[in-house]
Amino acid sequence: NSMLQFTPASFSDCKGPDIVVHVSWDARRKTRGPITILVYKPGHAPVVWMPNVAPAGEHDTGEWMSDGSTMRMVDAKGRVLAMRTLETTPCDATE
């Protein structure tokens, strides 16, 4: 019932290793209060990216999203409302 979306949803290995991602979210069906978005990168501890923001919105990341980066949207009680992982596609020699 909650939406967490990346644009682009995936990216070519040719463009990596790190890219900027546009993130949209909407948790209004689950909560009226603020939400927090955490980023989990493989091999690293989770980091709070968007603390206590409105339950619907959008924002661009910096150039630090990479293959396997996962975002979790949680409510004030820490319940996971949505989760999304960024993945790469194989590099095509024509790119």
HELIX and SHEET records of a PDB file:
HELIX    1   1 ASP A   13  LYS A   15  5                                   3    
SHEET    1   A 3 MET A   3  THR A   7  0                                        
SHEET    2   A 3 HIS A  22  ASP A  26 -1                                        
SHEET    3   A 3 ALA A  56  ASP A  60 -1                                        
SHEET    1   B 2 SER A  10  SER A  12  0                                        
SHEET    2   B 2 GLU A  87  THR A  89  1                                        
SHEET    1   C 4 VAL A  47  VAL A  53  0                                        
SHEET    2   C 4 ILE A  35  TYR A  40 -1                                        
SHEET    3   C 4 THR A  70  VAL A  74 -1                                        
SHEET    4   C 4 VAL A  80  THR A  85 -1                                        
END                                                                             
